């Protein structure tokens, strides 16, 4: 049998004292009202009125508090996810995006759409998101070094497992899908013995998986930067400076 701790006992005792104090205070004011006005009929009418409204008051108060607490919980949860995503892009996501952009023949248009700066507002982020929704995100098999891609994922696949086990990501399907897709690509690459001698079918399969990761990386990066812009202005300045899309034709812009 588990006994309550001292802190739990103190909280329960404090709650009981509060309840007894409030009841006593209410009784005191009813008695004071009677002593001043000597009108039990008046007291009974308003007491019944207050008791009748009490269930509605409890419901309204509960709904408001529940909404406030739920919003606070969601903001705290999204803040944790944002931090996890920022660490992910600093550790591996941004490097992988830069590499995939080099494998994409049409990356210059995507880079122009994602070339954020500190003046961006919500409308510009929405425009960038619409562009990303319609973009092809295909990689050229001839430009893709699957051996280098495997090495990048091989050195980090244990990190992916640790990220996916984080309970803060349970309700964030987009980022979870990204990590699972990256782990799946690592498994596909690790399964093949010679990544320099691949069949056309293997290349198509691997390019399809790589394109999916390319799309998810771009989407999550944009969402992460948009949230950072709204809630962490100082960190947004860092995101602008380290923007993986801030180059064209493989050359970093000043």
N, C-alpha and C positions, 0 to 999 in steps of 0.2 A: 504493500500500500504506500502510495506516494503522498507525503505530507506537504502542505503549502509552505513556501519559503517565508522568511520574515518580511520581505518586501511585499509579497502578496497579502499577508495578514494585515500589514499596515494599510494597504490600499483598500482592503475590504472594511477595515475598521473606520477609515476616513469616509468611505462611502456611506456607511451606516450612520455615522455622526452627522453627515450632511443631510441625509433623509430625515432623521429625527429632528434636526435643527429647523429644516424647512416646514415640517408638519407643526412643530411648536410655534414657529413664527406666524404661520397661518392661523392657528388657534388663538394666538395672542391678539391678532388684529380683529378677528371675529368677536372676541370678548370685549375688546376696546370699543368696537362699533356698538355693541349692545349697551355698554356702560354709558356711552355718550347719548345715543338716540333712543334706547329702550324700545326697540322695534324688532321683535323676533320675526314678524311677518315679512318685513323688508329683507332681513338677513336670509330667510328661507328662500324667497323668490330669487335673489341674486346668486345664492349658493347653488340652487338647482340649475339656474341658467349657466353658471360657470362649469358645473359638472357635465351638463348636456353638451357643451362646446368642447370639453376636454378631449374626447376621442379625435375630433377633427383637428384640434390643435396639435395633438401628438402625431397624427398622420402628416400634417403639413410640415411640422418641425423635422420629423424623421426623413421625409423626402428631401427637404432642403439640405440637411446635414449629410445625407447619403450622397447627394449630388456633389456637394462641396468636397467631401472626402474622396469620392470617386475621381473627380477632376484632379485633385491633388495627387492621388495615387498614380493616375495616368501620366501626369506631367513628370513625376519622379521616375516612373518606369521608362518613359520615352527618353528622359535625360540620361539614364543608365545605358540604354541601347545606343544612343548617340555617341556616348563615350567609347563603348565597345567598338562601334563601327569606325570611329576616328582612329583608334589604336590599330584596328585591322588594316585600314588604308595606309597608315604610316608604316606598318610592318611589311605588308605584302601587296595589298590591293592596288595602290598607285603604281608600283613597279610593274605589276602584271598588266595594268591598263596601258602603260606606256609601251610595253612590248607588243600588245595586241594591236595598238594603233599603227605600229610599223608594219604589221601583217595585213592591214586593211587598205586596199588601194584607194578607197574613197574617204579616208580619215580626215582629210583637210576640211571637208564640209562639217563633219562632226565636231572637229576642234573649234571651228568658228562659232558653232552654236553653243558650245560649252565653255567658251572663253569668258568666264565670269570675272567681274571686278567688284570693288567695294561699293559701287553705286547701284548695283543690281537691286531691284525690288521684286515683290511676289509675282507681278505680271511677267517679268523677264524669265523667272524660274519656270512659270507655267508654259511659256513659249518654248523654252529649252526642253521641257518634258514632252510637249507635243511633237517636237522634232525627233526626239529619241524614240517615241512610240512608233513613228513612221520610218525610222532608219533601218537599213538592211542588216547591219552588224555581221557581215560575212568576212571571213579571213581567206587569204589566198594560200592554198596548200604549198605552192612553190616558195612562198615567203616565210612560211611557218617552220621553225626549227623545233620539232617535237621532242628532240633529245634535251634541248635547253629548257623547254617547257616542263618536261618531266623532272629535270633537276631542280627547277624552282619549286615545284609542288612537293617533290620528295623531301626537301629540307624543311618543309613547313606543314606536312600533313598531320603531324601530331598536334601542332598548334590549332589546326582546323578542328580536330576532335575536342580539344579543350574549349574552344569557342562554342561549338554546337551543344556542349553539355551545360553551358551557362543558363540557369533558370530564367534569367531576365529576357532571353530570346524566345521563350515558349510561344508568345503571342505575336511575334514579329516574323511572319512567314516569308516575306521577301528576302530578308538577310539570311534566314535559315536555308532557303532554297539555293541561294548563292553558294554558301559554304558546302552544302551537300553536292551541288553540281561540280565544284572544284575538287571535292574528294572523289567523286565518281570519275572525273577526267584523270585524276592521278591513278586510280585503279585500272582504267583502260590503258593508260600509257605503261604502267608497271607490268601489266599482263603480257605485253609484247616484248620479244627478246631483242629485236633489232629495229630501232626507231628510224634508221636511215634507209632501210629497205622495206618500205610499206607498200602494200597493194593499194590500188585505186579505191577499193571499197573501204579499207582501213582509213585511208586519208579522208574520205568523205565522212565517215563516222566520227573521226576525231575532230574534223573541222566543224561539224555540226555541234558537237559538245562545246568546242572552244567558242563558237559564235554565240551559243546560249550564255556562257559565262561572260563573254564580252558585253552582251546586252544587260545582264543582271548587274554586273559591276558598274556600268554606266548609270543605270537606274538608281542603285543604292548610293552611289557616290553623290548624285545630284540631290537626292532626298536628304542625305546627311548634311551636305553643304547648305541646303535651304534651311534646315532646322537650326544649324549653327548660326546662320545669318540672323535669324529671328531671336535667338536666345543667348548667343555667346559672341558678341561683336568682336572681341579681341581674338578669339580663336578663328573667326571667319577670315580675318586678315592673314592668318597663317595658311588657311585653306586656299586663299587666292594665290599666295606666293608659291605653294607647292602643287598647284593645279596640274594634274597629269596631261590635260588637254591643251596646255598653253604652249603648243608648238605646231608648226605646219611642216609637212614634208620631212619629218624626222629632225627638224632643227628647233631647239628651244628658243622661245622668244624672250627678249629682255623685258 
